[in-house]
Amino acid sequence: MQTILILFLWCIIGVVSRYRQSSEDVYDPLLSSDEELTERSFSDKDIRDLFLLQDSLVKRANSGQATYYTVGGGYTACGSRHNDNEAIAALNSAQFDPQTPGGNPNRNTLCNRRVRVNGPKGSVEVSIVDRCPGCGWGSLDLSPSAFQRIAGSLDVGRVNINWDWI
């Protein structure tokens, strides 16, 4: 289904780009041949716009693993302090780092964004306040209280999860 949506959106970008190329000619996509659309080469900006449009149309769930860490003590990557009883999470560095302007994680656009995490024993809403360098793509490191809500016990240590931005 996603592949069909991507191809559809790619064609729309091609039609819109072709329409913008000439302000004098009236471009009617119904009168154009399929050959014109397939010969169109796409710039990096066209492709980036396509994926931004796809992300806004298709809500994609992230999946990975959840672990937990002791929160108390120092400052998080977002520059805040928390305790083990708060519903917070550290996002994997692969998803966290690209949103860090100028290398300053305190200004990361994902800081304090909320996510709903679904695990084998329940779900919990958490705020992203930290970065997890050891976590794989889609994975979260949760506060102990948040981990217990989705896993049932700290003893399991690691569980499979899926999560969405809210």
C-alpha positions as CSV (number, residue, x, y, z in Angstrom):
1,M,0.0,0.0,0.0
2,Q,2.8,2.4,0.9
3,T,4.6,1.7,-2.4
4,I,1.4,2.6,-4.4
5,L,1.1,5.8,-2.4
6,I,4.7,6.7,-3.0
7,L,4.3,6.1,-6.8
8,F,1.1,8.1,-6.8
9,L,2.7,11.0,-5.0
10,W,5.8,10.8,-7.2
11,C,3.6,11.3,-10.2
12,I,1.9,14.2,-8.6
13,I,5.2,15.9,-7.9
14,G,6.2,15.3,-11.6
15,V,3.0,16.9,-12.8
16,V,3.3,19.9,-10.5
17,S,7.0,20.3,-11.4
18,R,6.2,20.1,-15.1
19,Y,3.4,22.6,-14.7
20,R,5.7,25.1,-12.9
21,Q,8.4,24.8,-15.6
22,S,6.6,27.1,-18.1
23,S,4.4,30.0,-17.1
24,E,3.5,30.6,-20.8
25,D,2.4,27.2,-21.8
26,V,-0.7,25.7,-20.3
27,Y,0.1,22.2,-19.1
28,D,-2.8,19.8,-19.0
29,P,-1.8,16.5,-17.4
30,L,-4.8,14.9,-19.0
31,L,-3.5,15.7,-22.5
32,S,0.2,14.7,-21.8
33,S,1.5,11.3,-22.7
34,D,2.7,8.8,-20.2
35,E,6.1,9.0,-21.8
36,E,6.5,12.6,-20.7
37,L,6.0,11.7,-17.1
38,T,8.4,8.7,-17.2
39,E,11.1,10.8,-18.8
40,R,11.0,13.3,-16.0
41,S,14.0,13.3,-13.8
42,F,13.5,14.3,-10.2
43,S,15.7,16.5,-8.2
44,D,16.7,15.8,-4.6
45,K,14.3,18.5,-3.5
46,D,11.4,16.8,-5.4
47,I,12.2,13.5,-3.7
48,R,12.5,15.2,-0.2
49,D,9.1,16.9,-0.8
50,L,7.6,13.5,-1.8
51,F,8.7,12.0,1.5
52,L,7.5,14.9,3.5
53,L,4.1,14.7,1.8
54,Q,4.1,10.9,2.4
55,D,4.9,11.4,6.1
56,S,2.0,13.8,6.5
57,L,-0.4,11.4,4.8
58,V,0.6,8.1,6.2
59,K,1.1,7.8,10.0
60,R,3.9,5.4,10.4
61,A,4.4,3.5,13.6
62,N,8.0,3.0,14.8
63,S,9.0,-0.3,16.2
64,G,12.0,-1.5,18.1
65,Q,12.9,-2.5,21.7
66,A,12.5,-0.7,25.0
67,T,14.9,-0.8,27.8
68,Y,15.1,1.3,31.0
69,Y,17.7,3.4,32.6
70,T,18.2,5.2,35.9
71,V,17.2,8.8,35.2
72,G,18.2,10.7,38.4
73,G,21.5,12.5,38.7
74,G,22.5,14.7,35.8
75,Y,21.1,16.6,32.9
76,T,19.5,14.9,29.9
77,A,20.6,15.6,26.3
78,C,17.7,18.1,26.2
79,G,19.2,20.0,29.1
80,S,16.6,19.1,31.7
81,R,16.6,17.1,35.0
82,H,14.2,14.3,35.8
83,N,13.6,11.4,38.2
84,D,12.8,7.7,37.8
85,N,9.0,8.2,38.6
86,E,8.4,10.5,35.5
87,A,7.1,9.2,32.2
88,I,10.1,10.1,30.0
89,A,12.3,8.4,27.4
90,A,15.6,8.6,25.6
91,L,15.2,8.3,21.8
92,N,17.7,6.3,19.8
93,S,20.5,8.5,18.4
94,A,19.8,7.6,14.8
95,Q,16.4,9.3,15.0
96,F,17.4,12.0,17.6
97,D,20.7,13.3,16.1
98,P,19.4,14.6,12.7
99,Q,17.1,17.0,14.6
100,T,20.0,18.5,16.5
101,P,20.8,21.9,15.0
102,G,24.5,22.9,15.2
103,G,25.3,19.9,17.3
104,N,23.6,21.3,20.4
105,P,21.1,18.6,21.7
106,N,19.5,21.1,24.0
107,R,17.9,22.7,20.9
108,N,16.8,19.4,19.4
109,T,13.3,19.8,17.9
110,L,12.3,16.5,19.3
111,C,12.9,17.5,22.9
112,N,9.7,17.3,25.0
113,R,7.7,15.8,22.1
114,R,5.2,13.1,23.3
115,V,5.0,9.6,22.1
116,R,2.6,6.7,23.0
117,V,4.5,3.5,23.6
118,N,2.8,0.1,23.3
119,G,4.4,-2.9,24.9
120,P,3.4,-6.4,25.8
121,K,1.7,-5.4,29.1
122,G,0.3,-2.0,28.3
123,S,0.9,1.4,27.0
124,V,2.2,4.7,28.3
125,E,2.7,8.3,27.0
126,V,6.2,9.6,27.5
127,S,8.1,12.8,26.7
128,I,11.4,12.5,24.8
129,V,14.0,14.2,27.0
130,D,17.2,12.3,26.2
131,R,19.3,10.5,23.6
132,C,20.1,6.8,23.7
133,P,23.4,6.1,21.8
134,G,23.2,2.4,22.4
135,C,19.6,2.0,21.1
136,G,18.8,0.8,17.6
137,W,16.5,2.6,15.1
138,G,13.0,2.7,16.5
139,S,14.1,1.8,20.1
140,L,13.6,3.8,23.3
141,D,15.2,3.8,26.7
142,L,12.5,4.5,29.2
143,S,12.4,5.7,32.8
144,P,11.8,2.8,35.2
145,S,8.2,3.8,35.9
146,A,7.4,4.0,32.2
147,F,9.0,0.7,31.5
148,Q,7.0,-1.0,34.2
149,R,3.8,0.2,32.6
150,I,4.6,-1.4,29.3
151,A,6.6,-4.5,30.4
152,G,5.0,-5.3,33.8
153,S,8.3,-5.6,35.6
154,L,11.8,-4.3,35.4
155,D,13.1,-7.9,35.7
156,V,12.4,-8.5,31.9
157,G,15.0,-5.8,31.0
158,R,14.0,-5.5,27.3
159,V,10.7,-5.8,25.4
160,N,9.5,-5.3,21.9
161,I,7.5,-2.1,21.3
162,N,5.9,0.0,18.8
163,W,5.3,3.7,19.2
164,D,3.8,6.8,17.6
165,W,4.3,10.5,17.9
166,I,1.3,12.2,19.5
